[in-house]
C-alpha cells in the first residue's frame, strides 16, 4: 500500500540506480502515461513473479543452501548448532 504515492515522490530522481527496480519502473511508465494504472499493476505483478522465479533458480543452484519449511524449527536449530 502506498507504492504509487512513494514512486510519485521519487519520480524526479527516477534515473538513480536504486530506482531501476521492479515496481518503480512500472509505476514510472504509468506516470509518464505510457499505459494506465491497471496495466502498471499487471506489469508489476508479472515482473515481480519473473524476478522471484529468477531468484529461486539462482538459489537452487547453490548447493550450500539448506531449505526448510517454516514448521521445521527443530531441524533449523540443529543446523545452526552444528
Protein Blocks (a to p, Z undefined) as FASTA:
>chain_A
ZZlmmmmmmmmmmmpmklmcghjlmmmmmmnopacfklmmmmmmmmmmmmmmmmmmmmmm
mmkbccddfklmmmmmmmmmZZ
